[in-house]
Amino acid sequence: MNQENKNTESTASLLDHINSPVDLKKLKLSDLETLASEIRKLIIETVSRNGGHLAPSLGVVELTIALHYVFNAPHDKIIWDVGHQAYAHKIITGRRERFHTLRKHKGISGFPKREESPYDPFNTGHSGTSISAGLGITTAKYIKGEKNKVIAVIGDGSMTAGMAFEALNQTGHTERDLIVVLNDNEMSIAKNVGALSSYVSRKISEPRFVSLKRNLENFFRSIPGVGKNVFALLKKSEDSLIGLITPGMLFEALKFRYIGPIKGHDLNLLVKTFADVAQLNGPVLVHVLTTKGKGYAPAEKNPTLFHGIGSFDIATGLTKKKSNQEPPSYTEVFGKTMIELADKEEKLFAITAAMPEGTGLTEFASIYPERFIDVGIAEQHAVTFAAGLATEGFKPVVAIYSTFLQRSLDQIIHDVCLPDLPVIFALDRGGIVGEDGPTHHGAFDLSYLRIIPNMVIMAPKDENELRHMLYTALNAHSPIAIRYPRGKGVGVPMDKEYTKIPIGESEILTDGKDCLIFALGNRVRPSLDAAMDLKKEGYSVSVVNCRFVKPLDQRLSDMAARTRRVLIVEENTLQGGFGSAILESFADHGLSNIIIRRLGIPDTFAEHGPQDLLRKQYGIDRKKIAEEVKKLCFGI
Ligand SMILES: Cc1ncc(C[n+]2csc(CCOP(=O)(O)OP(=O)(O)O)c2C)c(N)n1
């Protein structure tokens, strides 16, 4: 057997026997490094096929092994903040054989899920929740008289979320047992931002630290008599000196016992540290330094690209090239339009909450750095910050994914809509997002925004209309939300000139007598396609691009009164969404004897899987639209 084959065989053998953390504990400490490379290999191979959060997961392989080696999950609870880095955890905790189904429809989720495994004590997906959940669990355990450990693993990016600090503050106050592991890789998706990030990531080798250390040494040496002894004492334990001037001070002020910073890829050190930490009571924070993308050169080199990635070639690290024929994504069109509009409107400001790439704003940021702000994972703050800017005459565009804006509902109501400030909300990823699943679908925005006075809500039928909507919003004087989907546009030509769309005005696209389809946003195109299919079968259908969820076009009621058969199509939950708005309006107009059907996301948390498959599953695709129209026409 040649050396290469031997290696492959021995590489496969360790992981093959790990079906739970109990198996992991049977390994010798010296075997763990080999196991780490086997796990890395499996993660890289799987993500190269299925897509997923590669760089975050590669960065915590050793950390995951060490935690499971020392603690006793599922009795001890390990909570992964965001949960996008939990692939090694999934592999170790009995999901190795199903790992090839990662993020596939009906396969295992890309995030921890209680329904999936007893080793996932808390469902995550949104940043900054782990410490709160951990404190809740540890409080419950205290009341129940249980002694198990609770560990929250949180990244430095997620630590910028306000609720992480609310939780630290309360944990310190209660002095309950909670181990917080700060996974510090100096990255959010992009480079981490904020005053805290530079403080927390301050390394002991930094010139400022070195000179401070030297000054302290000189200071102690200069004190006659005791100085020398104090210096000798401090010298003995470098840790104490480090503790004086490292991030420990911040966490110690919050009544945490601070340990670190320690090297996050050194398995011996991690295991030893966690074994010691397991003996401690009260709040403890272990500060671990890791490299995002560790062990896969392309991901280490470009952790932002490999944060969340589609399928790629392992040898080159290249993703599938987009063909020139493919339409641009809504995100790209938004980013380009922002640049063009910023050129004309000097008061325009772009705000992101740690997602410059995801929201398409990186180019804007490089062209207009002074008019671009990344506030960190702080969606609530982003909204009120924008409100502040608006009071001073600026035109802030807050670009936040639909799902993450859920956090900011009170800020939208209280700080933006009540004073009627012209803040523009660019809600990317409205509707079904695909493989990231229920924590990430933008299923609720129309419902949660529609209830707010002064708010205008629009959804473009295509990428060209998105441009006009952004222009319209910039010239309006009230809060406006524009929601658009994840993925490619429909491939329409782009107008050079911008046009203002009259607020609340829908657009009749085809005129027919049998049935009306009121479609919104990305459901307009499949409605048109369905109408075309139906035409071949002899049906004559009107398709209306409704454009506005609020204010609703009042003419919709007149149209309905004439045609008397209405199908409403949206990619939002049916509860309180666009269809509900129309039903309310019909009731208010006293319409009766109209046959109405609504298509939308049902009252459930949509699962993960390819976008089009889920659209089919939830009955909002072209085929289902055509079927429903036929049922309406037959009065069924
Ligand atoms: C509330 C919320 N906003 C934004 C995101 C998108 N998001 C996912 S991971 C991430 C960065 C997290 O950085 P960090 O916690 O340091 O973990 P790392 O990926 O660096 O391991 C962001 C912004 C999210 N999941 N939740």
The ligand as an ORCA input file, in Angstrom:
! r2SCAN-3c Opt
* xyz 1 1
  C     -29.813     39.524     13.411
  C     -28.899     39.047     12.330
  N     -28.343     39.949     11.494
  C     -27.512     39.536     10.507
  C     -27.232     38.208     10.352
  C     -26.370     37.737      9.199
  N     -25.115     37.163      9.687
  C     -24.934     35.835      9.783
  S     -23.456     35.438     10.389
  C     -22.996     37.044     10.495
  C     -21.633     37.393     10.992
  C     -21.385     36.783     12.306
  O     -20.077     37.051     12.692
  P     -19.472     36.259     13.906
  O     -20.484     36.127     14.975
  O     -18.189     36.896     14.263
  O     -19.245     34.804     13.339
  P     -18.206     34.314     12.230
  O     -19.033     34.146     10.974
  O     -17.133     35.326     12.076
  O     -17.714     33.013     12.735
  C     -24.009     37.882     10.065
  C     -23.936     39.337      9.994
  C     -27.841     37.306     11.246
  N     -27.639     35.993     11.158
  N     -28.639     37.753     12.226
*
